[in-house]
């Protein structure tokens, strides 16, 4: 007698019914497994779409940031305006000062021109920009030498 594939003649009616229930249950489980596999595939597809959309948004943001930096280097006020209009920078003086302090891709002369303007907002940004620097417990020479390229920042006006 083959235990894996018993001959239906050898089964009692109760065993045959039980075998049918097991086969039906197996079929249901296989269908459920397939549904789960399909759902998992859908979730992975959605994740891929989300990641692609996020990468696209990040690429667009980086492109706009690059444009904003170029605009800033040509005309600092227009650059700041562009960056705030595109929500890459808030109009908050602290945010603008941090952006200038980091200086990524910014021309130091353009930074100096912006900070040297006599507009009240620019003066507030200048104060916040100075506050970004760590001058505590330094004498003047140490403070100036600690700022790599600080002499390159030309203040216009």
NULO-840904 format. One record per atom (N, C-alpha, C): residue number from 1; atom name; x, y, z. Coordinates in Angstrom, 1 decimal, always signed. Last residue first. Example, Ala and Ser with C-alpha at 12.3 -4.5 7.8 and 13.67 -1.06 7.14 Angstrom:
! NULO-840904
+-----+------+--------+--------+--------+
: pos : site :     px :     py :     pz :
+-----+------+--------+--------+--------+
:   2 :    N :  +12.8 :   -2.2 :   +7.1 :
:   2 :   CA :  +13.7 :   -1.1 :   +7.1 :
:   2 :    C :  +12.9 :   +0.0 :   +7.9 :
:   1 :    N :  +13.2 :   -5.7 :   +7.8 :
:   1 :   CA :  +12.3 :   -4.5 :   +7.8 :
:   1 :    C :  +13.2 :   -3.3 :   +7.8 :
+-----+------+--------+--------+--------+
END
This chain:
! NULO-840904
+-----+------+--------+--------+--------+
: pos : site :     px :     py :     pz :
+-----+------+--------+--------+--------+
: 157 :    N :  +28.1 :  +97.5 :   -1.4 :
: 157 :   CA :  +27.1 :  +98.3 :   -0.8 :
: 157 :    C :  +26.7 :  +99.4 :   -1.6 :
: 156 :    N :  +30.0 :  +94.6 :   -0.4 :
: 156 :   CA :  +29.6 :  +95.6 :   -1.3 :
: 156 :    C :  +28.7 :  +96.6 :   -0.7 :
: 155 :    N :  +32.5 :  +92.8 :   +1.0 :
: 155 :   CA :  +31.3 :  +93.5 :   +1.3 :
: 155 :    C :  +31.1 :  +94.7 :   +0.4 :
: 154 :    N :  +33.8 :  +89.8 :   +0.1 :
: 154 :   CA :  +33.9 :  +91.2 :   -0.1 :
: 154 :    C :  +32.6 :  +91.9 :   +0.1 :
: 153 :    N :  +35.5 :  +87.2 :   +1.2 :
: 153 :   CA :  +34.1 :  +87.7 :   +1.3 :
: 153 :    C :  +34.2 :  +89.2 :   +1.2 :
: 152 :    N :  +38.1 :  +86.5 :   +1.5 :
: 152 :   CA :  +37.6 :  +86.5 :   +0.2 :
: 152 :    C :  +36.2 :  +87.1 :   +0.1 :
: 151 :    N :  +38.7 :  +86.3 :   +4.2 :
: 151 :   CA :  +39.1 :  +87.5 :   +3.5 :
: 151 :    C :  +38.6 :  +87.6 :   +2.1 :
: 150 :    N :  +37.9 :  +83.7 :   +4.7 :
: 150 :   CA :  +37.0 :  +84.8 :   +5.1 :
: 150 :    C :  +37.4 :  +86.1 :   +4.5 :
: 149 :    N :  +39.2 :  +81.4 :   +4.1 :
: 149 :   CA :  +38.7 :  +82.2 :   +3.0 :
: 149 :    C :  +37.9 :  +83.4 :   +3.4 :
: 148 :    N :  +38.3 :  +80.0 :   +7.1 :
: 148 :   CA :  +39.0 :  +79.7 :   +5.8 :
: 148 :    C :  +38.4 :  +80.6 :   +4.7 :
: 147 :    N :  +38.5 :  +81.3 :  +10.0 :
: 147 :   CA :  +37.5 :  +81.4 :   +8.9 :
: 147 :    C :  +38.2 :  +81.2 :   +7.6 :
: 146 :    N :  +40.5 :  +81.5 :  +11.7 :
: 146 :   CA :  +39.7 :  +80.3 :  +11.7 :
: 146 :    C :  +38.7 :  +80.2 :  +10.6 :
: 145 :    N :  +41.6 :  +84.0 :  +11.4 :
: 145 :   CA :  +42.3 :  +82.9 :  +10.7 :
: 145 :    C :  +41.5 :  +81.6 :  +10.7 :
: 144 :    N :  +39.7 :  +85.5 :  +12.9 :
: 144 :   CA :  +39.8 :  +85.7 :  +11.5 :
: 144 :    C :  +40.5 :  +84.5 :  +10.8 :
: 143 :    N :  +40.2 :  +84.4 :  +15.5 :
: 143 :   CA :  +38.9 :  +84.3 :  +14.9 :
: 143 :    C :  +38.9 :  +84.5 :  +13.4 :
: 142 :    N :  +42.9 :  +84.9 :  +15.9 :
: 142 :   CA :  +42.5 :  +83.5 :  +15.8 :
: 142 :    C :  +41.1 :  +83.4 :  +15.1 :
: 141 :    N :  +42.8 :  +87.7 :  +15.9 :
: 141 :   CA :  +43.6 :  +87.0 :  +14.9 :
: 141 :    C :  +43.2 :  +85.6 :  +14.7 :
: 140 :    N :  +41.1 :  +88.2 :  +18.1 :
: 140 :   CA :  +40.7 :  +88.7 :  +16.8 :
: 140 :    C :  +41.5 :  +87.9 :  +15.7 :
: 139 :    N :  +40.9 :  +85.3 :  +20.2 :
: 139 :   CA :  +41.2 :  +86.7 :  +20.0 :
: 139 :    C :  +40.9 :  +87.0 :  +18.5 :
: 138 :    N :  +38.2 :  +83.3 :  +21.4 :
: 138 :   CA :  +39.2 :  +83.5 :  +20.4 :
: 138 :    C :  +39.6 :  +85.0 :  +20.4 :
: 137 :    N :  +36.0 :  +82.7 :  +23.0 :
: 137 :   CA :  +37.3 :  +82.4 :  +23.5 :
: 137 :    C :  +38.4 :  +82.5 :  +22.5 :
: 136 :    N :  +33.8 :  +82.3 :  +20.2 :
: 136 :   CA :  +34.0 :  +82.3 :  +21.7 :
: 136 :    C :  +35.4 :  +81.9 :  +22.0 :
: 135 :    N :  +33.1 :  +82.2 :  +17.6 :
: 135 :   CA :  +34.2 :  +83.1 :  +17.9 :
: 135 :    C :  +34.5 :  +83.1 :  +19.4 :
: 134 :    N :  +31.7 :  +80.5 :  +15.2 :
: 134 :   CA :  +32.1 :  +80.2 :  +16.6 :
: 134 :    C :  +33.4 :  +81.1 :  +16.9 :
: 133 :    N :  +29.0 :  +81.8 :  +13.3 :
: 133 :   CA :  +30.5 :  +81.5 :  +13.5 :
: 133 :    C :  +30.8 :  +81.3 :  +14.9 :
: 132 :    N :  +26.4 :  +82.5 :  +13.3 :
: 132 :   CA :  +26.7 :  +81.2 :  +12.9 :
: 132 :    C :  +28.2 :  +80.8 :  +13.2 :
: 131 :    N :  +26.5 :  +85.2 :  +13.9 :
: 131 :   CA :  +26.2 :  +84.3 :  +15.0 :
: 131 :    C :  +26.4 :  +82.9 :  +14.6 :
: 130 :    N :  +26.9 :  +86.2 :  +11.3 :
: 130 :   CA :  +28.0 :  +86.3 :  +12.3 :
: 130 :    C :  +27.7 :  +85.4 :  +13.4 :
: 129 :    N :  +24.3 :  +85.7 :  +10.4 :
: 129 :   CA :  +25.4 :  +85.0 :   +9.7 :
: 129 :    C :  +26.6 :  +85.1 :  +10.7 :
: 128 :    N :  +22.7 :  +87.3 :  +11.9 :
: 128 :   CA :  +22.5 :  +85.9 :  +12.1 :
: 128 :    C :  +23.7 :  +85.1 :  +11.5 :
: 127 :    N :  +23.7 :  +89.8 :  +10.9 :
: 127 :   CA :  +23.8 :  +89.5 :  +12.3 :
: 127 :    C :  +23.7 :  +88.0 :  +12.6 :
: 126 :    N :  +22.9 :  +89.5 :   +8.2 :
: 126 :   CA :  +24.3 :  +89.6 :   +8.5 :
: 126 :    C :  +24.6 :  +89.3 :  +10.0 :
: 125 :    N :  +20.2 :  +89.4 :   +8.5 :
: 125 :   CA :  +20.8 :  +88.2 :   +8.0 :
: 125 :    C :  +22.3 :  +88.3 :   +8.3 :
: 124 :    N :  +19.8 :  +92.1 :   +9.3 :
: 124 :   CA :  +19.4 :  +91.0 :  +10.2 :
: 124 :    C :  +20.1 :  +89.7 :   +9.8 :
: 123 :    N :  +20.6 :  +93.3 :   +7.0 :
: 123 :   CA :  +21.4 :  +93.5 :   +8.2 :
: 123 :    C :  +21.1 :  +92.5 :   +9.2 :
: 122 :    N :  +18.7 :  +92.4 :   +5.2 :
: 122 :   CA :  +20.0 :  +92.0 :   +5.0 :
: 122 :    C :  +20.9 :  +92.2 :   +6.2 :
: 121 :    N :  +16.5 :  +93.8 :   +6.3 :
: 121 :   CA :  +16.5 :  +92.3 :   +6.3 :
: 121 :    C :  +17.9 :  +91.8 :   +6.1 :
: 120 :    N :  +17.2 :  +96.6 :   +5.9 :
: 120 :   CA :  +17.1 :  +96.0 :   +7.3 :
: 120 :    C :  +17.1 :  +94.5 :   +7.3 :
: 119 :    N :  +19.8 :  +97.2 :   +3.5 :
: 119 :   CA :  +18.4 :  +96.8 :   +3.8 :
: 119 :    C :  +18.3 :  +96.2 :   +5.1 :
: 118 :    N :  +22.4 :  +97.6 :   +2.8 :
: 118 :   CA :  +21.9 :  +98.3 :   +4.0 :
: 118 :    C :  +20.4 :  +98.1 :   +4.3 :
: 117 :    N :  +24.5 :  +94.8 :   +1.9 :
: 117 :   CA :  +23.4 :  +95.7 :   +1.6 :
: 117 :    C :  +22.9 :  +96.3 :   +2.9 :
: 116 :    N :  +26.4 :  +92.9 :   +2.6 :
: 116 :   CA :  +26.8 :  +94.3 :   +2.7 :
: 116 :    C :  +25.6 :  +95.3 :   +2.4 :
: 115 :    N :  +25.3 :  +90.4 :   +2.1 :
: 115 :   CA :  +25.4 :  +90.8 :   +3.5 :
: 115 :    C :  +25.8 :  +92.3 :   +3.7 :
: 114 :    N :  +25.6 :  +90.5 :   -0.7 :
: 114 :   CA :  +24.3 :  +90.4 :   -0.1 :
: 114 :    C :  +24.3 :  +90.9 :   +1.4 :
: 113 :    N :  +28.3 :  +90.8 :   -1.0 :
: 113 :   CA :  +27.5 :  +91.8 :   -1.6 :
: 113 :    C :  +26.1 :  +91.7 :   -0.9 :
: 112 :    N :  +29.2 :  +88.4 :   +0.2 :
: 112 :   CA :  +29.6 :  +89.7 :   +0.8 :
: 112 :    C :  +28.7 :  +90.8 :   +0.2 :
: 111 :    N :  +28.1 :  +86.6 :   -1.6 :
: 111 :   CA :  +27.7 :  +86.5 :   -0.2 :
: 111 :    C :  +28.0 :  +87.9 :   +0.4 :
: 110 :    N :  +29.6 :  +87.3 :   -3.9 :
: 110 :   CA :  +28.1 :  +87.5 :   -3.9 :
: 110 :    C :  +27.6 :  +87.4 :   -2.5 :
: 109 :    N :  +32.1 :  +86.5 :   -3.0 :
: 109 :   CA :  +31.9 :  +88.0 :   -3.3 :
: 109 :    C :  +30.4 :  +88.2 :   -3.3 :
: 108 :    N :  +31.8 :  +83.8 :   -2.9 :
: 108 :   CA :  +32.0 :  +84.5 :   -1.7 :
: 108 :    C :  +31.8 :  +86.0 :   -1.9 :
: 107 :    N :  +29.3 :  +82.0 :   -4.5 :
: 107 :   CA :  +30.4 :  +82.9 :   -4.7 :
: 107 :    C :  +30.6 :  +83.8 :   -3.5 :
: 106 :    N :  +28.2 :  +78.8 :   -3.6 :
: 106 :   CA :  +28.0 :  +80.2 :   -3.6 :
: 106 :    C :  +29.3 :  +80.9 :   -3.8 :
: 105 :    N :  +28.4 :  +76.1 :   -3.2 :
: 105 :   CA :  +28.2 :  +76.6 :   -4.6 :
: 105 :    C :  +28.0 :  +78.0 :   -4.7 :
: 104 :    N :  +27.6 :  +76.4 :   +0.0 :
: 104 :   CA :  +27.8 :  +75.4 :   -1.0 :
: 104 :    C :  +27.4 :  +75.9 :   -2.4 :
: 103 :    N :  +27.4 :  +78.0 :   +2.4 :
: 103 :   CA :  +28.1 :  +78.6 :   +1.2 :
: 103 :    C :  +28.3 :  +77.6 :   +0.0 :
: 102 :    N :  +26.8 :  +78.0 :   +5.1 :
: 102 :   CA :  +27.3 :  +76.8 :   +4.4 :
: 102 :    C :  +28.0 :  +77.1 :   +3.1 :
: 101 :    N :  +26.1 :  +80.7 :   +5.2 :
: 101 :   CA :  +27.2 :  +80.2 :   +6.0 :
: 101 :    C :  +27.8 :  +78.9 :   +5.4 :
: 100 :    N :  +23.8 :  +80.9 :   +3.6 :
: 100 :   CA :  +25.0 :  +81.6 :   +3.3 :
: 100 :    C :  +26.3 :  +81.1 :   +4.0 :
:  99 :    N :  +22.2 :  +79.2 :   +5.2 :
:  99 :   CA :  +22.4 :  +78.9 :   +3.7 :
:  99 :    C :  +23.7 :  +79.6 :   +3.3 :
:  98 :    N :  +22.1 :  +80.6 :   +7.6 :
:  98 :   CA :  +22.7 :  +79.3 :   +7.5 :
:  98 :    C :  +23.0 :  +78.9 :   +6.1 :
:  97 :    N :  +20.8 :  +83.0 :   +6.7 :
:  97 :   CA :  +22.1 :  +83.0 :   +7.2 :
:  97 :    C :  +22.8 :  +81.7 :   +7.2 :
:  96 :    N :  +18.3 :  +81.9 :   +6.0 :
:  96 :   CA :  +19.1 :  +82.5 :   +4.9 :
:  96 :    C :  +20.6 :  +82.6 :   +5.4 :
:  95 :    N :  +17.5 :  +81.1 :   +8.5 :
:  95 :   CA :  +17.6 :  +80.1 :   +7.5 :
:  95 :    C :  +18.5 :  +80.6 :   +6.3 :
:  94 :    N :  +17.4 :  +83.5 :   +9.9 :
:  94 :   CA :  +18.3 :  +82.5 :  +10.4 :
:  94 :    C :  +18.5 :  +81.4 :   +9.3 :
:  93 :    N :  +15.4 :  +84.9 :   +8.5 :
:  93 :   CA :  +16.8 :  +85.4 :   +8.4 :
:  93 :    C :  +17.8 :  +84.3 :   +8.9 :
:  92 :    N :  +13.0 :  +83.3 :   +6.5 :
:  92 :   CA :  +13.5 :  +83.5 :   +7.9 :
:  92 :    C :  +15.0 :  +83.9 :   +7.8 :
:  91 :    N :  +11.9 :  +82.5 :   +4.2 :
:  91 :   CA :  +12.4 :  +83.9 :   +4.2 :
:  91 :    C :  +12.9 :  +84.3 :   +5.6 :
:  90 :    N :  +13.5 :  +79.3 :   +3.4 :
:  90 :   CA :  +12.4 :  +80.1 :   +4.0 :
:  90 :    C :  +12.9 :  +81.5 :   +4.1 :
:  89 :    N :  +14.2 :  +77.6 :   +0.5 :
:  89 :   CA :  +14.7 :  +78.4 :   +1.6 :
:  89 :    C :  +13.5 :  +79.2 :   +2.1 :
:  88 :    N :  +12.8 :  +76.3 :   -1.3 :
:  88 :   CA :  +14.1 :  +75.7 :   -1.0 :
:  88 :    C :  +14.8 :  +76.4 :   +0.2 :
:  87 :    N :  +10.5 :  +77.4 :   -2.4 :
:  87 :   CA :  +10.4 :  +76.7 :   -1.1 :
:  87 :    C :  +11.7 :  +75.9 :   -0.8 :
:  86 :    N :  +10.6 :  +79.0 :   -4.5 :
:  86 :   CA :  +10.6 :  +77.6 :   -4.8 :
:  86 :    C :  +10.7 :  +76.7 :   -3.5 :
:  85 :    N :  +10.9 :  +81.4 :   -3.2 :
:  85 :   CA :   +9.7 :  +81.2 :   -4.1 :
:  85 :    C :   +9.5 :  +79.7 :   -4.4 :
:  84 :    N :  +13.4 :  +81.2 :   -2.1 :
:  84 :   CA :  +12.3 :  +81.2 :   -1.3 :
:  84 :    C :  +11.0 :  +81.0 :   -2.0 :
:  83 :    N :  +15.0 :  +81.1 :   -4.5 :
:  83 :   CA :  +15.1 :  +80.0 :   -3.5 :
:  83 :    C :  +13.9 :  +80.0 :   -2.6 :
:  82 :    N :  +14.4 :  +83.7 :   -5.6 :
:  82 :   CA :  +14.1 :  +82.4 :   -6.3 :
:  82 :    C :  +14.0 :  +81.2 :   -5.4 :
:  81 :    N :  +15.4 :  +85.4 :   -3.6 :
:  81 :   CA :  +14.0 :  +85.4 :   -4.0 :
:  81 :    C :  +13.6 :  +84.1 :   -4.7 :
:  80 :    N :  +18.1 :  +84.7 :   -3.7 :
:  80 :   CA :  +17.3 :  +84.5 :   -2.5 :
:  80 :    C :  +15.8 :  +84.4 :   -2.8 :
:  79 :    N :  +18.6 :  +85.7 :   -6.3 :
:  79 :   CA :  +18.8 :  +84.3 :   -6.0 :
:  79 :    C :  +18.0 :  +83.9 :   -4.7 :
:  78 :    N :  +18.0 :  +88.4 :   -6.1 :
:  78 :   CA :  +17.2 :  +87.5 :   -7.0 :
:  78 :    C :  +17.3 :  +86.1 :   -6.7 :
:  77 :    N :  +20.1 :  +89.1 :   -4.4 :
:  77 :   CA :  +18.7 :  +89.3 :   -4.0 :
:  77 :    C :  +17.8 :  +88.4 :   -4.9 :
:  76 :    N :  +22.5 :  +88.4 :   -5.9 :
:  76 :   CA :  +22.1 :  +87.7 :   -4.7 :
:  76 :    C :  +20.7 :  +87.9 :   -4.3 :
:  75 :    N :  +23.1 :  +87.6 :   -9.0 :
:  75 :   CA :  +22.3 :  +88.7 :   -8.4 :
:  75 :    C :  +21.8 :  +88.1 :   -7.1 :
:  74 :    N :  +24.9 :  +85.5 :   -9.5 :
:  74 :   CA :  +24.7 :  +86.6 :  -10.5 :
:  74 :    C :  +24.1 :  +87.9 :   -9.9 :
:  73 :    N :  +24.6 :  +83.9 :   -7.4 :
:  73 :   CA :  +26.0 :  +84.3 :   -7.7 :
:  73 :    C :  +25.9 :  +85.5 :   -8.7 :
:  72 :    N :  +21.9 :  +83.4 :   -7.4 :
:  72 :   CA :  +22.4 :  +84.1 :   -6.3 :
:  72 :    C :  +23.8 :  +84.7 :   -6.7 :
:  71 :    N :  +21.7 :  +81.9 :   -9.8 :
:  71 :   CA :  +21.0 :  +83.2 :   -9.7 :
:  71 :    C :  +21.6 :  +84.0 :   -8.6 :
:  70 :    N :  +23.1 :  +79.6 :   -8.9 :
:  70 :   CA :  +23.6 :  +80.4 :  -10.0 :
:  70 :    C :  +23.0 :  +81.8 :  -10.0 :
:  69 :    N :  +21.4 :  +78.8 :   -6.8 :
:  69 :   CA :  +22.8 :  +79.2 :   -6.5 :
:  69 :    C :  +23.3 :  +80.0 :   -7.6 :
:  68 :    N :  +19.0 :  +78.2 :   -8.3 :
:  68 :   CA :  +19.0 :  +79.3 :   -7.3 :
:  68 :    C :  +20.4 :  +79.7 :   -6.9 :
:  67 :    N :  +20.0 :  +76.1 :   -9.8 :
:  67 :   CA :  +19.5 :  +77.3 :  -10.5 :
:  67 :    C :  +19.5 :  +78.5 :   -9.5 :
:  66 :    N :  +20.4 :  +74.3 :   -7.7 :
:  66 :   CA :  +21.5 :  +74.7 :   -8.5 :
:  66 :    C :  +21.2 :  +76.0 :   -9.3 :
:  65 :    N :  +17.7 :  +74.0 :   -6.8 :
:  65 :   CA :  +18.8 :  +74.5 :   -5.9 :
:  65 :    C :  +20.0 :  +75.0 :   -6.7 :
:  64 :    N :  +16.6 :  +72.8 :   -9.0 :
:  64 :   CA :  +16.1 :  +74.1 :   -8.6 :
:  64 :    C :  +17.1 :  +74.8 :   -7.7 :
:  63 :    N :  +18.0 :  +70.3 :   -8.9 :
:  63 :   CA :  +18.1 :  +71.2 :  -10.1 :
:  63 :    C :  +17.7 :  +72.6 :   -9.8 :
:  62 :    N :  +17.1 :  +69.4 :   -6.5 :
:  62 :   CA :  +18.5 :  +69.6 :   -6.7 :
:  62 :    C :  +18.8 :  +70.6 :   -7.9 :
:  61 :    N :  +14.4 :  +69.0 :   -7.1 :
:  61 :   CA :  +14.8 :  +70.0 :   -6.0 :
:  61 :    C :  +16.3 :  +70.3 :   -6.2 :
:  60 :    N :  +14.6 :  +67.1 :   -9.1 :
:  60 :   CA :  +14.0 :  +68.4 :   -9.4 :
:  60 :    C :  +14.4 :  +69.4 :   -8.4 :
:  59 :    N :  +15.6 :  +65.0 :   -7.6 :
:  59 :   CA :  +16.4 :  +65.5 :   -8.7 :
:  59 :    C :  +15.9 :  +66.9 :   -9.1 :
:  58 :    N :  +13.5 :  +64.6 :   -5.8 :
:  58 :   CA :  +14.9 :  +65.0 :   -5.3 :
:  58 :    C :  +15.7 :  +65.6 :   -6.4 :
:  57 :    N :  +11.5 :  +63.8 :   -7.6 :
:  57 :   CA :  +11.4 :  +65.0 :   -6.8 :
:  57 :    C :  +12.7 :  +65.6 :   -6.3 :
:  56 :    N :  +12.7 :  +61.4 :   -8.5 :
:  56 :   CA :  +12.4 :  +62.5 :   -9.4 :
:  56 :    C :  +12.2 :  +63.8 :   -8.7 :
:  55 :    N :  +12.8 :  +60.0 :   -6.1 :
:  55 :   CA :  +14.1 :  +60.3 :   -6.8 :
:  55 :    C :  +13.9 :  +61.5 :   -7.8 :
:  54 :    N :  +10.0 :  +59.8 :   -5.8 :
:  54 :   CA :  +10.8 :  +60.5 :   -4.8 :
:  54 :    C :  +12.2 :  +60.9 :   -5.4 :
:  53 :    N :   +9.3 :  +58.3 :   -8.0 :
:  53 :   CA :   +8.7 :  +59.6 :   -7.8 :
:  53 :    C :   +9.6 :  +60.4 :   -6.8 :
:  52 :    N :  +10.8 :  +55.9 :   -7.3 :
:  52 :   CA :  +11.0 :  +56.7 :   -8.6 :
:  52 :    C :  +10.5 :  +58.1 :   -8.5 :
:  51 :    N :   +9.5 :  +55.2 :   -4.9 :
:  51 :   CA :  +11.0 :  +55.5 :   -5.0 :
:  51 :    C :  +11.3 :  +56.3 :   -6.2 :
:  50 :    N :   +6.9 :  +54.7 :   -5.9 :
:  50 :   CA :   +7.1 :  +55.8 :   -4.9 :
:  50 :    C :   +8.6 :  +56.2 :   -4.9 :
:  49 :    N :   +7.4 :  +52.6 :   -7.6 :
:  49 :   CA :   +6.8 :  +53.8 :   -8.1 :
:  49 :    C :   +7.1 :  +55.0 :   -7.2 :
:  48 :    N :   +8.4 :  +50.7 :   -5.7 :
:  48 :   CA :   +9.2 :  +51.1 :   -6.8 :
:  48 :    C :   +8.7 :  +52.5 :   -7.4 :
:  47 :    N :   +6.1 :  +50.5 :   -4.2 :
:  47 :   CA :   +7.3 :  +51.0 :   -3.6 :
:  47 :    C :   +8.2 :  +51.5 :   -4.7 :
:  46 :    N :   +4.3 :  +49.3 :   -6.1 :
:  46 :   CA :   +4.0 :  +50.6 :   -5.5 :
:  46 :    C :   +5.3 :  +51.3 :   -4.9 :
:  45 :    N :   +5.7 :  +46.9 :   -6.4 :
:  45 :   CA :   +5.5 :  +47.8 :   -7.6 :
:  45 :    C :   +5.2 :  +49.2 :   -7.1 :
:  44 :    N :   +5.4 :  +45.8 :   -3.9 :
:  44 :   CA :   +6.7 :  +46.1 :   -4.4 :
:  44 :    C :   +6.7 :  +47.1 :   -5.6 :
:  43 :    N :   +2.6 :  +45.5 :   -3.8 :
:  43 :   CA :   +3.3 :  +46.4 :   -2.9 :
:  43 :    C :   +4.7 :  +46.8 :   -3.4 :
:  42 :    N :   +2.3 :  +43.6 :   -5.9 :
:  42 :   CA :   +1.7 :  +45.0 :   -6.0 :
:  42 :    C :   +2.4 :  +46.0 :   -5.1 :
:  41 :    N :   +3.6 :  +41.5 :   -4.7 :
:  41 :   CA :   +4.1 :  +42.0 :   -5.9 :
:  41 :    C :   +3.6 :  +43.4 :   -6.2 :
:  40 :    N :   +1.9 :  +41.1 :   -2.5 :
:  40 :   CA :   +3.3 :  +41.4 :   -2.3 :
:  40 :    C :   +3.9 :  +42.1 :   -3.5 :
:  39 :    N :   -0.4 :  +40.3 :   -3.9 :
:  39 :   CA :   -0.4 :  +41.5 :   -3.1 :
:  39 :    C :   +1.0 :  +42.0 :   -2.8 :
:  38 :    N :   +0.5 :  +37.9 :   -5.0 :
:  38 :   CA :   +0.1 :  +39.0 :   -5.9 :
:  38 :    C :   +0.1 :  +40.3 :   -5.2 :
:  37 :    N :   +1.0 :  +36.4 :   -2.7 :
:  37 :   CA :   +2.1 :  +36.7 :   -3.6 :
:  37 :    C :   +1.8 :  +37.9 :   -4.5 :
:  36 :    N :   -1.6 :  +36.3 :   -1.7 :
:  36 :   CA :   -0.6 :  +37.0 :   -1.0 :
:  36 :    C :   +0.6 :  +37.3 :   -1.9 :
:  35 :    N :   -2.8 :  +34.7 :   -3.8 :
:  35 :   CA :   -3.3 :  +36.1 :   -3.5 :
:  35 :    C :   -2.3 :  +36.9 :   -2.8 :
:  34 :    N :   -1.3 :  +32.4 :   -3.4 :
:  34 :   CA :   -1.2 :  +33.1 :   -4.7 :
:  34 :    C :   -1.7 :  +34.5 :   -4.5 :
:  33 :    N :   -2.3 :  +31.7 :   -0.9 :
:  33 :   CA :   -0.8 :  +31.9 :   -1.1 :
:  33 :    C :   -0.6 :  +32.7 :   -2.3 :
:  32 :    N :   -5.0 :  +31.2 :   -1.5 :
:  32 :   CA :   -4.6 :  +32.3 :   -0.6 :
:  32 :    C :   -3.1 :  +32.7 :   -0.7 :
:  31 :    N :   -4.6 :  +29.0 :   -3.2 :
:  31 :   CA :   -5.2 :  +30.2 :   -3.7 :
:  31 :    C :   -4.9 :  +31.4 :   -2.8 :
:  30 :    N :   -3.6 :  +27.2 :   -1.3 :
:  30 :   CA :   -2.8 :  +27.5 :   -2.5 :
:  30 :    C :   -3.3 :  +28.8 :   -3.1 :
:  29 :    N :   -5.8 :  +27.0 :   +0.4 :
:  29 :   CA :   -4.5 :  +27.5 :   +0.9 :
:  29 :    C :   -3.6 :  +28.0 :   -0.3 :
:  28 :    N :   -7.7 :  +25.8 :   -1.2 :
:  28 :   CA :   -7.9 :  +27.1 :   -0.7 :
:  28 :    C :   -6.6 :  +27.8 :   -0.2 :
:  27 :    N :   -6.4 :  +23.3 :   -1.7 :
:  27 :   CA :   -6.7 :  +24.2 :   -2.8 :
:  27 :    C :   -6.9 :  +25.6 :   -2.3 :
:  26 :    N :   -6.4 :  +22.3 :   +0.9 :
:  26 :   CA :   -5.1 :  +22.6 :   +0.2 :
:  26 :    C :   -5.3 :  +23.5 :   -0.9 :
:  25 :    N :   -9.2 :  +22.1 :   +1.3 :
:  25 :   CA :   -8.4 :  +23.0 :   +2.1 :
:  25 :    C :   -7.1 :  +23.3 :   +1.5 :
:  24 :    N :   -9.7 :  +20.1 :   -0.6 :
:  24 :   CA :  -10.3 :  +21.4 :   -0.8 :
:  24 :    C :   -9.6 :  +22.4 :   +0.0 :
:  23 :    N :   -8.1 :  +18.0 :   +0.4 :
:  23 :   CA :   -7.8 :  +18.5 :   -0.9 :
:  23 :    C :   -8.4 :  +19.9 :   -1.1 :
:  22 :    N :   -9.4 :  +17.7 :   +2.9 :
:  22 :   CA :   -8.0 :  +18.1 :   +2.9 :
:  22 :    C :   -7.6 :  +18.6 :   +1.5 :
:  21 :    N :  -11.9 :  +16.9 :   +2.0 :
:  21 :   CA :  -11.8 :  +18.1 :   +2.8 :
:  21 :    C :  -10.4 :  +18.6 :   +2.8 :
:  20 :    N :  -11.2 :  +14.5 :   +0.8 :
:  20 :   CA :  -11.8 :  +15.5 :   -0.1 :
:  20 :    C :  -11.7 :  +16.9 :   +0.7 :
:  19 :    N :  -10.3 :  +13.1 :   +3.0 :
:  19 :   CA :   -9.4 :  +13.3 :   +1.9 :
:  19 :    C :   -9.9 :  +14.5 :   +1.1 :
:  18 :    N :  -12.8 :  +12.9 :   +4.4 :
:  18 :   CA :  -11.7 :  +13.6 :   +5.0 :
:  18 :    C :  -10.6 :  +14.0 :   +3.9 :
:  17 :    N :  -14.1 :  +11.2 :   +2.6 :
:  17 :   CA :  -14.6 :  +12.5 :   +2.8 :
:  17 :    C :  -13.5 :  +13.4 :   +3.4 :
:  16 :    N :  -12.5 :   +8.9 :   +2.8 :
:  16 :   CA :  -12.6 :   +9.6 :   +1.5 :
:  16 :    C :  -13.1 :  +11.0 :   +1.7 :
:  15 :    N :  -12.9 :   +8.3 :   +5.5 :
:  15 :   CA :  -11.6 :   +8.7 :   +5.1 :
:  15 :    C :  -11.6 :   +9.4 :   +3.7 :
:  14 :    N :  -15.6 :   +7.6 :   +5.3 :
:  14 :   CA :  -15.2 :   +8.7 :   +6.2 :
:  14 :    C :  -13.8 :   +9.2 :   +5.8 :
:  13 :    N :  -15.5 :   +5.4 :   +3.6 :
:  13 :   CA :  -16.2 :   +6.6 :   +3.2 :
:  13 :    C :  -15.8 :   +7.8 :   +4.1 :
:  12 :    N :  -12.1 :   +4.2 :   +3.5 :
:  12 :   CA :  -13.5 :   +4.1 :   +4.0 :
:  12 :    C :  -14.2 :   +5.4 :   +3.5 :
:  11 :    N :   -9.9 :   +3.3 :   +0.9 :
:  11 :   CA :  -10.4 :   +4.2 :   +1.9 :
:  11 :    C :  -11.8 :   +4.0 :   +2.3 :
:  10 :    N :   -9.3 :   +1.6 :   -1.2 :
:  10 :   CA :   -8.8 :   +1.2 :   +0.1 :
:  10 :    C :   -9.3 :   +2.1 :   +1.2 :
:   9 :    N :  -10.0 :   +2.9 :   -3.4 :
:   9 :   CA :  -10.8 :   +1.7 :   -3.0 :
:   9 :    C :  -10.5 :   +1.3 :   -1.6 :
:   8 :    N :   -8.1 :   +4.9 :   -3.8 :
:   8 :   CA :   -9.4 :   +5.3 :   -3.2 :
:   8 :    C :  -10.3 :   +4.1 :   -2.8 :
:   7 :    N :   -4.9 :   +4.2 :   -2.6 :
:   7 :   CA :   -5.9 :   +3.8 :   -3.6 :
:   7 :    C :   -7.3 :   +4.1 :   -3.0 :
:   6 :    N :   -2.8 :   +6.8 :   -1.5 :
:   6 :   CA :   -3.6 :   +5.6 :   -1.3 :
:   6 :    C :   -4.6 :   +5.4 :   -2.4 :
:   5 :    N :   -0.1 :   +8.1 :   -1.8 :
:   5 :   CA :   -1.2 :   +8.1 :   -2.8 :
:   5 :    C :   -2.0 :   +6.8 :   -2.6 :
:   4 :    N :   +1.5 :   +7.6 :   +0.5 :
:   4 :   CA :   +1.4 :   +8.9 :   -0.1 :
:   4 :    C :   +0.2 :   +9.1 :   -1.1 :
:   3 :    N :   +1.4 :   +4.9 :   +1.0 :
:   3 :   CA :   +0.8 :   +5.8 :   +1.9 :
:   3 :    C :   +0.7 :   +7.2 :   +1.4 :
:   2 :    N :   +0.6 :   +2.2 :   -0.9 :
:   2 :   CA :   +1.4 :   +3.4 :   -1.0 :
:   2 :    C :   +0.7 :   +4.4 :   -0.1 :
:   1 :    N :   +0.8 :   -1.2 :   +0.0 :
:   1 :   CA :   +0.0 :   +0.0 :   +0.0 :
:   1 :    C :   +0.9 :   +1.2 :   +0.0 :
+-----+------+--------+--------+--------+
END
